[in-house]
Amino acid sequence: PASITAGLETLADHFPACDLTIVFAASRDKDWSRMLELLGARASRLVLTAYRENPRALPLVELRQRAEQLQDIWSRSRHAAVPIETVDTPAAAWAHARRIAPAESIVYATGSFFLAAEIMSSLVSVGS
């Protein structure tokens, strides 16, 4: 959670009040529930995924279930629900997030280096 907090603080410092589309995946052995809670409190929308190349990946169904449980907390603090979408792979989640994000939105992938690696690999392979 410390790295999630630091990332969100950095975004708030440099881009106050920006629209934020967050792509999130995590490992089962991390405090992923708390990370998700922090991210959802700040996200304009969440795109949840699970990385494929590491067996420690948190299953997408568990991530989605917890996000739905956290909606009450997020809704009370911001007076609106956080749109939540699930996408099977990190590469597809990144592409989807870029498609659904408004032009002024920041698209931010976080949660694991494994997530970043799979997104970067897909970007390099397509030359984006």
C-alpha positions as CSV (number, residue, x, y, z in Angstrom):
1,P,0.0,0.0,0.0
2,A,2.9,2.4,0.5
3,S,3.8,2.5,-3.2
4,I,0.1,3.0,-4.1
5,T,-0.2,5.9,-1.7
6,A,3.0,7.4,-3.0
7,G,1.8,7.0,-6.6
8,L,-1.5,8.6,-5.8
9,E,0.1,11.5,-3.9
10,T,2.5,12.1,-6.9
11,L,-0.4,12.3,-9.3
12,A,-2.3,14.6,-6.9
13,D,0.7,16.9,-6.6
14,H,1.3,17.1,-10.4
15,F,-2.2,16.7,-11.7
16,P,-4.6,18.0,-9.1
17,A,-8.3,17.1,-9.7
18,C,-7.5,15.2,-12.9
19,D,-9.8,12.5,-14.3
20,L,-8.0,9.3,-13.5
21,T,-8.6,5.9,-15.3
22,I,-6.8,3.2,-13.3
23,V,-5.7,-0.2,-14.6
24,F,-5.1,-2.5,-11.7
25,A,-3.8,-6.1,-11.1
26,A,-2.0,-7.5,-8.1
27,S,-0.4,-10.6,-6.6
28,R,-2.3,-12.8,-4.2
29,D,0.4,-12.5,-1.6
30,K,0.3,-8.6,-1.4
31,D,-2.2,-6.4,0.5
32,W,-4.2,-6.1,-2.7
33,S,-7.5,-5.4,-0.9
34,R,-6.1,-2.2,0.8
35,M,-4.4,-1.2,-2.5
36,L,-7.7,-1.5,-4.3
37,E,-9.5,0.5,-1.5
38,L,-7.0,3.3,-1.9
39,L,-7.2,3.3,-5.7
40,G,-11.0,3.2,-5.9
41,A,-11.2,6.2,-3.6
42,R,-9.4,8.3,-6.2
43,A,-10.3,6.7,-9.5
44,S,-12.7,8.1,-11.9
45,R,-13.0,4.6,-13.3
46,L,-11.3,1.2,-12.7
47,V,-10.2,-1.3,-15.2
48,L,-9.3,-4.6,-13.4
49,T,-7.3,-7.3,-14.9
50,A,-5.0,-10.2,-14.0
51,Y,-1.5,-10.8,-15.4
52,R,-0.8,-14.1,-17.1
53,E,2.9,-14.7,-16.8
54,N,3.2,-15.2,-13.1
55,P,1.4,-17.8,-10.9
56,R,1.1,-15.3,-8.0
57,A,-1.5,-13.3,-9.9
58,L,-4.7,-12.6,-8.1
59,P,-7.7,-14.1,-10.0
60,L,-9.8,-11.5,-11.7
61,V,-13.0,-12.8,-10.1
62,E,-11.7,-12.2,-6.6
63,L,-10.5,-8.7,-7.6
64,R,-13.9,-7.9,-9.0
65,Q,-15.8,-9.2,-6.0
66,R,-13.8,-7.1,-3.6
67,A,-14.2,-4.0,-5.8
68,E,-18.0,-4.5,-5.7
69,Q,-17.8,-4.8,-1.9
70,L,-15.9,-1.5,-1.7
71,Q,-18.4,0.4,-3.8
72,D,-20.3,1.4,-0.7
73,I,-17.3,3.0,0.9
74,W,-16.3,4.8,-2.3
75,S,-19.8,5.9,-3.0
76,R,-20.2,7.5,0.4
77,S,-17.0,9.4,0.2
78,R,-17.6,10.8,-3.3
79,H,-21.4,10.6,-3.7
80,A,-21.1,8.5,-6.8
81,A,-20.2,4.9,-7.7
82,V,-16.9,4.2,-9.4
83,P,-17.4,2.5,-12.8
84,I,-15.6,-0.9,-12.7
85,E,-14.8,-3.0,-15.7
86,T,-12.9,-6.2,-16.0
87,V,-10.7,-7.2,-18.9
88,D,-9.0,-10.6,-19.2
89,T,-5.4,-9.5,-20.0
90,P,-3.2,-6.6,-19.1
91,A,-2.6,-5.6,-22.8
92,A,-6.3,-5.6,-23.5
93,A,-7.0,-3.8,-20.2
94,W,-4.6,-1.0,-21.2
95,A,-6.1,-0.7,-24.6
96,H,-9.6,-0.6,-23.2
97,A,-8.7,2.0,-20.6
98,R,-7.2,4.2,-23.3
99,R,-10.4,3.8,-25.3
100,I,-12.8,4.6,-22.5
101,A,-10.9,7.4,-20.9
102,P,-11.9,11.0,-21.7
103,A,-9.3,12.9,-23.6
104,E,-8.2,14.8,-20.5
105,S,-7.9,11.7,-18.4
106,I,-4.7,10.2,-17.1
107,V,-4.5,6.4,-17.7
108,Y,-2.5,4.9,-14.8
109,A,-1.5,1.2,-14.5
110,T,-0.4,0.1,-11.1
111,G,-0.3,-2.7,-8.6
112,S,2.6,-4.9,-9.8
113,F,5.7,-4.9,-11.9
114,F,4.3,-8.0,-13.5
115,L,1.4,-5.9,-14.7
116,A,3.7,-3.2,-16.1
117,A,5.9,-5.8,-17.8
118,E,3.0,-7.4,-19.6
119,I,1.6,-4.0,-20.7
120,M,5.1,-2.9,-21.8
121,S,5.7,-6.1,-23.7
122,S,2.4,-5.6,-25.7
123,L,3.3,-2.0,-26.5
124,V,6.7,-2.9,-27.7
125,S,5.4,-5.8,-29.9
126,V,2.8,-3.5,-31.6
127,G,5.1,-0.5,-31.7
128,S,2.8,1.8,-29.8
